């Protein structure tokens, strides 16, 4: 079932209006895209906070309900209060179901408990935790699973090694020179290598403090 978000139209904008909304336990938001004029809306603070506790909300086509009208959207950006960590503003992007969208989705690393190298003390090092992808809204995955169960010490998985669902493209690999953009996603290293890197980082930081 699609994730639904209720909203109401708002007329006022600006910092003062936004503060008043938050005092009423509402969150200001904007909806734009699909060739339509931007719409200013307000969300229930408790509802949006609860929905954002689920990772799938960030990588799903949502049903935004405004005055009984439903629009398919994705979350394009959100701001949190720097001190109190509540949602302060949300940007929604309208989506057209027949047009591709570009968005970020998380990587889920699986098989760690079955990896022989990790069992004997090797270290898993993750370089990338999310990727930018392009696909039709109906093909949008909630996450991409990266199986590391058979990864040995010194081996790595790069972007081209990820198994992508049909119709989903990694944007970094669409720029012509695939090798130049095929970055490492995850690797397994010996503990001593991690230790040496940590010591070198500490030395570099100490030297920079002396400059």
C-alpha positions, 0 to 999 in steps of 0.5 A: 500500500502506498504511504499517504501524507495529509496536508492542508493549503497555507497562504502565509509564508516567511519565517514568522508564518513558519514559526506560527505553524510550528507552534501549532504543531504543524510543519511548513512544506512546499510542493513543486515540479511537473510543470505546475506552480509551487504549492505551499502546504502544512503537515501535521508534525506528529504524522510526518515525524512518525512517517520519517521514522520509516526509511522507506518513506525517503525512497517511495512515491508518496500519496500527498492528500491536499483538500481531498486531492491526491498527488504522487510525490517524493521527498526531495529535501527536508530540514531539521531544527539544528538544536531540537532535531524536529522536522522544520520544513519539507520539499516535495517533488511532484512525479509523473508516473510515465517520466523517470525520476532521479533520487537517492536510495540507501544501500543495505549491506547483508550477509555480514554474519556469514562472512568468514573474514569478518568472523576472524577479525577483519574489518568491513569498510563502507565507502558508499551508503546511498546512491543516486538512481534514475527510474520510472516511479513504479520501479523505484526500489526502497533500497539496494541490497549488497551481499558481502557474505562471500567477500574476502580480505582485500576484495571489494564491491564497486558500483558496477558490482551492484545488482540493480532491479530492472529499469533502475540505473545508477546515474554515476555510471551514465557519464560515458567513462564508466571506469572513471566513475566506478567507485568502490562501495565496500571492502574488507581489510585486515585490522592492521591496515585499518590501524595504520590508516588511523595512525596516519590520519592522527599524524596528519591531523596533528601536523595540520594543527601545528601549521 
